[in-house]
Amino acid sequence: MAEKIRCAHILVEKLSTAQEVLDKLNKGESFAKLAEQYSLDGTRKRGGDLGFFGKGMMVKEFESAAFALQKGQVSGIVKTQFGYHIIKRLE
């Protein structure tokens, strides 16, 4: 397993919004464009790109989901204390 991975995410407040974003992703819309449009945090300007991170740097639920993804794969909806995330593994 990789020591560090690079992911992007889309963070939203409501489950219904997360489901709407996931539906758009499943229809082929751009992850980066949806991140710019929907995400609540500062990564939205970078298409949701969080850069590289290792184990222990993210909250447990996020980390577990992110490290389980293969390169290019998108997660389902992941709930954390910050809201609802959709995660894409970049590298």
Secondary structure, DSSP 4 states (H G I P E B T S, - for coil): --SEEEEEEEEES-HHHHHHHHHHHHTT--HHHHHHHH--SGGGGGTTEEEEEETTSS-HHHHHHHHHSPTT-EEEEEEETTEEEEEEE--
